[in-house]
Amino acid sequence: MRNTKQHPAPQATELAESPLYEVYDVVALGEPWPEAGLEQGAWGTVLSVRGGPAYEVEFTDRDGSPVAVATVPERILGLVWADNEGY
């Protein structure tokens, strides 16, 4: 006999993927982000995870001084270093 019991459809929250990056991860731009005056390869630290998926990232110069804070889509970011310590 076949099981004909109906299962509820998954909710949107069940289908949502976990963010690829977490707060304090260091990321790099895979392409220029002219809205913030940033060039491809710029490094920054994830400050917060936004919907979309996107991230608020603080970008710095080679000396570590802040250059820009921008909300950047996940598709153009690459991981440089992951904060696995959970600071």
N, C-alpha and C positions, 0 to 999 in steps of 0.2 A: 504494500500500500504506500502511496506517495504522501509525503508530508506537505500539506497545503497550508500550514500555518503562515500567516502574513507577518513579516517583520517590519517594524517602522523604518521609514527612510532615515538615513543619518542626518543629524542636524548640521548646520553650517559650521558650528564650532568643532564638531568632530572631524570635518573635512579639512579644516584649516591646517596648514603646515606650520611647524615650529619655525621661528626665525632662524636664519642661517647664522647670523652674528649676534653676539650678546654685548651688554654694556661692558666697557673697558677693553673690548677687542680692538686691535689695531688693524686698520683696513687701508687699501690703496685704491685710487680711482683707476679704472680700466680704460677710461676715455676722459677727455676734457669736460669740465663742468663750468661753462662760461657764466652761468647765473651767479656763481660765487667767485669768479675770477680764478678758478683753479685749473691747473694743467693735468694732463694724464700722468699718472704715477704719484700724485700728491698723497701723502700719508696723513691719516687722522685717527682719532680715538672715538669709538662709538659712545655717545652720551646717553642715547635713549633709542628704543625700538618704536617705530611708528607703524601704522597700518599701511597696507598697500602692496607688498612690503617695502618699507623704506626706513632709513635710520637718520637720526640727528647725529652728525659727526663734527667734531672739532678738528680742523686741519691745522697743522703747524709747519713752520719752516725747519730747516736743518738744525737750527739751534734749539728747537722746541718751543719757540715763541708762537702764540696763536696767530693764525692768518685769517681764518674764516670759520664760522659755524654754519653748516648747511644741512638741509634735509635732502638726502640722496637716495635714489632708488637702488634696491638690492642688486639689480641686474648689472650695474656698472661698478660694483665693488668687488674686491678680492681680498682674501684674508692674508695678513702679514704675520700676525701673532695673536693667539687666542689666550684670553685670561682664564685659564683652567683652575686658578686658585680661588675664584669667586670673590674677589675684593670688591 
